Amino acid sequence: MIMKLFIIKIGGNVIDEEGLLSSFLTYFSSLSENKILIHGGGKIASEISRQLGIEPKIVDGRRITDAETIKVVQMVYGGLINKNIVALLQARNCNAIGLTGADANIILAKKRAVISPSRGGAGGGAVDFGLVGDIEKVNSEKIFALLNSGFTPVIAPLTHDGRGQLLNTNADTMASAISVAMSGSAEVNLIYCFEKSGVLRNVNDETSVIEKMNFSEYEKYKSEGIINKGMIPKLDNAFDAIKHGVRSVIICHARDLNKVIAGKQSGTYLN
């Protein structure tokens, strides 16, 4: 029988709001199905970076990761956030194991090339994102081995280049890439959880959820400016997962994970 697998990504304000994170993890830990949790944590990384005197640099929603910043994100993503989530899940009788892409060589990446001026960010200049990783390979057999041994992987948004360098990697992209890699041998359901009720027609109106959306509709919403800014890379990753065989992708509020798992309408269903 093919494995049913939920791959759930949490980000946004979920991670730094203690009550919301606690209730999310309580339900996540109660899921009897095989599951993987992937987390972000950019807001916390930015706060600690400033405390250390390192001003964060963000271009088009992506963090510039220089030699000092990679030290911060290693500590925050792979240490502070990852191990806190693992401990909270263990307290809920979920046998979690915290990982980065370097652990067991589960995710290999390459350093992102400098973006040329014609494709650059604000102002059209060339953009060097620094120690940022673009995923080249997901070793799904290693992740399956952990699942089959009874572990719940909790994966931080860090990869490695195979030569000893850790790389900062977008968590939404990581969730999509892992889902695609696992979908060859499992029935994968990818869920992006954050602090909004789904993809909204009006970002200031939580009742304006777009309940279902296909790629053509997504392109239309982008052209009309209804979908913009940080939601674009999230949806690019989501539709890439669908294109490459992931069974379902849903974007929802973290508090509604139980409804989504139960098959109730909540959030935005992509098809």
Buried (B, 14 or more C-beta within 10 A) or exposed (E): EEBEBBBBBBBBEBBBBEEBBEBBBBBBBEBEEBBBBBBBBBBBBBEBBEEEEBEBBEBBBBBBBBEEBBBBBBBBBBBBBBBBBBEBBBEBEBEBBBBBBBBBEBBBBBBBEEBEEEEBBEEEEEBBBBBBBBBEBBBBEBBBEBBEEEBBBBBBBBBBBEEEBBBBBBBBBBBBBBBBBBBEEBBBBBBBBBBBBBBBEEBEEEEBBBEEBEBEBBEEBBEEEBBEEBBBBBBBBBBBBBEBEBBBBBBBBBBBBBBBBEEEEBBBBBE
